[in-house]
Amino acid sequence: MSERQDAKEELRAQIWLPADTSRRLRAIATRAGLRPEQVLAQLADHAVLNDDGSLTVASLHPTTSIPAEPCPQLTLAFPGTGNA
């Protein structure tokens, strides 16, 4: 039952990012030794939605350590790279 509940709470998303954003995300992921979707998952995990609707992410050091709970799975498509 716990696994079924976890599956219901997981997020699978497919996103398309502009080329400059894609390059920046891939560069960050490469430097951190992560996949781009892992960087996005860590950013989302640390994001805070403020009362005024703005989104804040404090200084973050991406980590390759395995989280206690699985990260959301994202399918990324980078237009123009054959991964779209």
Backbone as JSON, one array per atom type, in Angstrom:
{
  "sequence": "MSERQDAKEELRAQIWLPADTSRRLRAIATRAGLRPEQVLAQLADHAVLNDDGSLTVASLHPTTSIPAEPCPQLTLAFPGTGNA",
  "N": [[0.83, -1.19, 0.0], [1.94, 1.26, 0.76], [3.83, 1.69, -1.28], [2.12, 2.08, -3.47], [0.89, 4.46, -2.71], [3.11, 6.16, -2.66], [3.72, 6.12, -5.39], [1.52, 7.49, -6.41], [2.07, 10.02, -5.51], [4.33, 10.77, -6.83], [5.98, 12.71, -9.36], [5.93, 13.05, -12.78], [7.27, 14.71, -15.36], [7.48, 16.44, -18.46], [9.55, 18.63, -20.02], [10.36, 21.48, -22.04], [13.09, 23.44, -22.69], [14.48, 26.72, -23.34], [17.29, 27.13, -25.57], [19.58, 28.48, -24.44], [19.07, 28.28, -21.69], [18.97, 25.5, -21.45], [21.62, 24.81, -22.09], [22.95, 26.02, -19.95], [21.85, 24.63, -17.76], [22.7, 21.99, -18.35], [25.48, 22.37, -18.19], [25.79, 23.04, -15.48], [24.86, 20.66, -14.32], [26.77, 18.84, -15.29], [29.14, 19.81, -14.08], [28.48, 19.29, -11.45], [28.33, 16.58, -11.46], [25.96, 15.32, -11.98], [22.76, 14.39, -13.46], [20.77, 16.48, -15.61], [18.03, 16.45, -14.81], [18.25, 15.71, -12.17], [19.43, 17.93, -11.0], [17.37, 19.81, -11.37], [15.41, 18.6, -9.78], [16.57, 18.83, -7.25], [16.68, 21.6, -7.02], [13.92, 22.17, -7.0], [13.25, 20.88, -4.64], [14.36, 22.53, -2.76], [13.13, 24.93, -3.11], [11.16, 27.78, -2.21], [7.97, 29.08, -1.96], [7.01, 32.31, -1.8], [4.91, 34.63, 0.07], [4.19, 36.71, -1.62], [4.08, 35.51, -4.04], [6.45, 35.12, -5.34], [9.28, 33.08, -6.11], [11.81, 31.5, -4.28], [15.09, 30.26, -4.06], [17.44, 29.23, -1.92], [21.04, 29.53, -1.6], [22.56, 26.76, -3.05], [24.19, 23.67, -2.97], [24.54, 21.36, -5.26], [24.13, 17.87, -4.85], [25.37, 14.52, -5.04], [24.57, 12.6, -3.38], [22.44, 9.96, -2.29], [19.06, 10.54, -1.9], [16.81, 10.29, 0.94], [14.2, 9.85, 0.21], [12.82, 9.07, -2.99], [13.65, 11.16, -5.78], [11.6, 13.4, -7.72], [10.77, 12.32, -11.01], [11.86, 13.56, -14.02], [11.45, 14.11, -17.44], [13.54, 15.33, -19.7], [13.71, 17.44, -22.52], [15.84, 18.57, -24.92], [15.75, 20.84, -27.26], [17.0, 20.63, -30.58], [19.13, 18.96, -30.06], [18.74, 16.38, -30.62], [17.48, 15.15, -28.59], [14.93, 15.84, -28.32]],
  "CA": [[0.0, 0.0, 0.0], [2.83, 2.41, 0.84], [4.41, 1.89, -2.6], [1.08, 2.65, -4.32], [0.71, 5.85, -2.3], [4.28, 6.87, -3.15], [3.59, 6.26, -6.83], [0.53, 8.53, -6.66], [2.64, 11.31, -5.14], [5.45, 11.08, -7.69], [5.72, 13.62, -10.46], [6.65, 12.79, -14.03], [7.03, 15.89, -16.18], [8.3, 16.6, -19.64], [9.68, 20.07, -20.22], [11.23, 21.97, -23.09], [13.73, 24.67, -22.22], [15.2, 27.44, -24.38], [18.65, 26.64, -25.78], [20.54, 29.03, -23.47], [18.77, 27.68, -20.39], [19.38, 24.1, -21.54], [23.09, 24.75, -22.01], [23.35, 26.37, -18.58], [21.47, 23.51, -16.9], [23.61, 20.86, -18.62], [26.8, 22.71, -17.66], [25.7, 22.91, -14.02], [24.75, 19.23, -14.01], [28.07, 18.21, -15.56], [30.08, 20.21, -13.02], [28.07, 18.67, -10.19], [28.33, 15.13, -11.6], [24.56, 14.92, -11.94], [21.96, 14.55, -14.67], [19.99, 17.72, -15.5], [16.79, 16.28, -14.04], [18.6, 15.66, -10.75], [19.63, 19.32, -10.58], [16.04, 20.42, -11.25], [14.72, 18.02, -8.62], [17.14, 19.42, -6.04], [16.21, 22.98, -6.96], [12.52, 22.15, -6.58], [13.2, 20.45, -3.26], [14.8, 23.63, -1.9], [12.4, 26.15, -3.46], [10.15, 28.28, -1.27], [7.03, 30.02, -2.56], [6.78, 33.4, -0.87], [3.55, 35.15, 0.15], [3.93, 37.59, -2.77], [4.07, 34.7, -5.25], [7.79, 34.93, -5.88], [9.93, 31.81, -5.78], [13.16, 31.7, -3.79], [15.91, 29.09, -3.78], [18.65, 29.66, -1.24], [22.28, 28.98, -2.15], [22.43, 25.31, -3.06], [25.31, 22.88, -3.47], [23.97, 20.09, -5.74], [24.81, 16.72, -4.27], [25.13, 13.23, -5.67], [24.16, 11.62, -2.37], [21.13, 9.38, -2.53], [18.11, 11.07, -0.93], [16.03, 9.32, 1.7], [13.03, 9.58, -0.62], [13.16, 9.24, -4.39], [13.4, 12.46, -6.38], [10.66, 13.35, -8.83], [11.39, 11.99, -12.28], [11.57, 14.5, -15.08], [11.97, 13.78, -18.75], [13.94, 16.6, -20.29], [13.93, 17.47, -23.96], [16.66, 19.7, -25.29], [15.56, 21.03, -28.69], [18.18, 20.78, -31.39], [20.2, 18.06, -29.66], [18.31, 15.0, -30.88], [16.83, 14.68, -27.38], [13.64, 16.56, -28.24]],
  "C": [[0.87, 1.25, 0.0], [3.45, 2.71, -0.52], [3.39, 2.52, -3.55], [0.86, 4.12, -3.98], [1.89, 6.69, -2.79], [4.18, 7.12, -4.64], [2.59, 7.36, -7.19], [1.12, 9.92, -6.4], [3.84, 11.69, -6.0], [5.02, 12.0, -8.82], [6.56, 13.21, -11.66], [6.28, 13.95, -14.94], [7.96, 15.88, -17.38], [8.34, 18.09, -19.93], [10.61, 20.35, -21.4], [11.77, 23.3, -22.59], [14.39, 25.38, -23.39], [16.66, 26.97, -24.43], [19.63, 27.17, -24.73], [20.32, 28.45, -22.08], [19.2, 26.22, -20.36], [20.88, 23.95, -21.4], [23.57, 25.02, -20.58], [23.03, 25.23, -17.62], [22.4, 22.31, -17.1], [25.0, 21.13, -18.07], [26.83, 22.57, -16.14], [25.68, 21.45, -13.62], [26.09, 18.53, -14.2], [29.07, 18.55, -14.47], [29.76, 19.54, -11.7], [28.1, 17.14, -10.25], [26.93, 14.54, -11.55], [23.94, 14.97, -13.34], [21.14, 15.83, -14.51], [18.72, 17.57, -14.67], [17.06, 16.18, -12.54], [18.82, 17.06, -10.2], [18.28, 19.99, -10.41], [15.29, 19.89, -10.04], [15.25, 18.63, -7.32], [16.74, 20.88, -5.9], [14.77, 23.04, -6.47], [12.39, 21.79, -5.11], [13.54, 21.58, -2.3], [14.04, 24.93, -2.15], [11.35, 26.49, -2.41], [9.28, 29.28, -2.02], [6.68, 31.07, -1.51], [5.33, 33.9, -0.94], [3.2, 36.03, -1.05], [3.93, 36.83, -4.1], [5.43, 34.48, -5.88], [8.38, 33.62, -5.35], [11.37, 32.08, -5.39], [13.84, 30.35, -3.6], [17.19, 29.61, -3.16], [19.87, 29.04, -1.92], [22.27, 27.47, -1.98], [23.69, 24.69, -3.62], [24.73, 21.54, -3.93], [24.8, 18.92, -5.23], [24.44, 15.44, -5.0], [24.7, 12.19, -4.65], [22.73, 11.17, -2.64], [20.17, 9.9, -1.48], [17.35, 9.95, -0.22], [14.78, 8.92, 0.92], [13.42, 9.8, -2.07], [12.83, 10.65, -4.88], [12.34, 12.33, -7.46], [11.4, 13.04, -10.12], [10.92, 12.98, -13.33], [12.14, 13.95, -16.37], [12.28, 15.1, -19.42], [14.14, 16.45, -21.78], [14.71, 18.73, -24.28], [16.56, 19.9, -26.8], [16.89, 21.24, -29.41], [19.32, 19.86, -31.03], [19.87, 16.61, -29.97], [17.62, 14.4, -29.68], [15.48, 15.37, -27.22], [12.5, 15.61, -28.52]]
}
